[in-house]
């Protein structure tokens, strides 16, 4: 299993959710399973800047344990 954390930060609010995902999971999978899209329905997921440890990534980027 992959242990990853999804974080979404706004000036006055923070979303953080730790997940266990199957090997081969992608950024898109983590976002879908984390609940961030339900908590912040205004996120335009197809155009939002995404990153892992300050490195830009695409929705289909593979995840690694610890991301």
C-alpha positions, 0 to 999 in steps of 0.5 A: 500500500501507498501512504499519501497525504492530500493537503489543500491550503487557503489563507484561513483554512486547511484540508489534510487527509492521510490515505492508504492507496493501492500501488499504481494509484495516481494523483487523480485517485488521491484527490477523489478518495480524500474528500477534498473535492466535496469539501471545496466544490469550487476547485477546478480540478482539470486546471488547478495547479497540483504539486507533490513537495512543491514539484508541479505534477499532472493529474495522472502522475503516479504516486509514491509512498510518502507523497 
